[in-house]
Amino acid sequence: TIAVFSVDRNKINEISKAAQNGNSLDSFKSETTLSLAQSIKTLPEAFPTAINTCGRVCVHHSGDFVIVSNRGHQSIAVFKIEKNNPNKGLLRNVGFYHTRGETPRHFQFDSSGKYLIV
C-alpha cells in the first residue's frame, strides 16, 4: 500500500518564518502539516497482501508516474499522478507488469526515461 499525503503549505510557511525570525516553535508542536489524502494498494485485488513487500517506490523524472516494485507478486506497479482538480496529486492505477524474475527490489530508468531496468 502506498500512502499519499497532502501538505499544508500555509502552515509550513508560517513555521518557516517563525524559525527564520528566531521565534520559538513551541506553539507549533500540536500543528499538523501533513494529512493522509489517499491510501492505494500496489497489488491486484485478488492477490494476498501477506506474501508481498514493496522493494522500492519512486517517481518518474517526468513527475507523471509513481512506480513500485512488488517483491511477492514479482511485479512493477505503475500509477499515474493526477494533474487536474479535484484529484490533483492523487494516484490512479495504470497496471501491473510481471518482472519475469523473483523478488524485484531495485529498478532504474535509463537516461532517456523510456526504459525500466529491473
N, C-alpha and C positions, 0 to 999 in steps of 0.2 A: 504494500500500500504506500502511496505517495501522499504526503500532506502538502497542501498549498496554503500559504499564509498571505494575508493582506497586511499592509504596513500603514500605520497612521503617521503619514509624513509630517503633518502639522505638529503632532506631539514630539516627533524626533527633532524637528527644527527648534521647538521650544526648549527641549533638553539640551540640544547642542549650543544654543545661545546662552543658556544659563551656565554651562560649563566654560564657554569661551570668556564669559564675564567674571569667572571665578566665584560664581554663586554656589551655594550648597545644593546638592542634588537630592537631599533627603526628602524633599516634598514630592519627588517623582517615584519613590520606592513602590508605591501601590499603583502606579500608572502602567497601563498596558499599551505597548506599541505594535504588537503582533496579534492577529486573530485568525483562527482557522477559517479559510474560505472554502476549502474542498479537501476531501479525502477520496482517493481513487485507487482501485485495485490495479496491480500490474500484471494480473493473470486473467485468463478467461474465467467466466463464472463457474464452469463445471470443474475446474482444476482445484484440488485441495491445497489450501494455503499452508498447511502444516509441514509440507515437504518442500517448501520453497524459501529461498532467501534472495534478496537483491544484492548483486555484486557491486554495481556502480550505477549512479544516476548522473546524467549530465545534460546540459543544454547545448544544442547545436549552435555553432558560431553565428548562424543567421538570426538566432533568437526566436525562431519559429517552432522549434520542436524540443521536447524532453525525451531522452532515450534512457531505458533502464534494462540492465541485464538480469534475467531471472535464472538463478542457479539450480533450481529443482525442475523447472519447466523447460530448461535448455532453450531459452528464447530471448529475443530482444523485443521489448515492448516500446512502441512509438506513440507519443502523444503530441497533438497539435496544441500550441498555445494560442488560445482565442485572443484576437486583437480588437474585437468590436464589443461595445457595450451591449447588453448588460453583463455579458460573460467575459469581459476583458480580464486576461490573466489566468483564467481557468483552463483546465486541460480537457481535451477531447481525444478519446482513444482512436488511433488510426489503425493499429493492428499489432499482431504478434508474429514474429518471424523466427522460425527454428534456426538455431545456430549451426546445426549439423556437427555438434560437438557436445561435450559434457561440462557441466558446471561453469558456464561463462562468467568470468569475473570481470575482466577488463576489456575495453574496446576503445578504438581510436579512429577518428576520421582521418582520411588522407588530407593533404594540403588543399585540395580543391573543395573538400567538404561533400563530395559526391559519393565517396565510397567509405564504407564502415568495415574496419578490420576487427574481428572478434577473436 
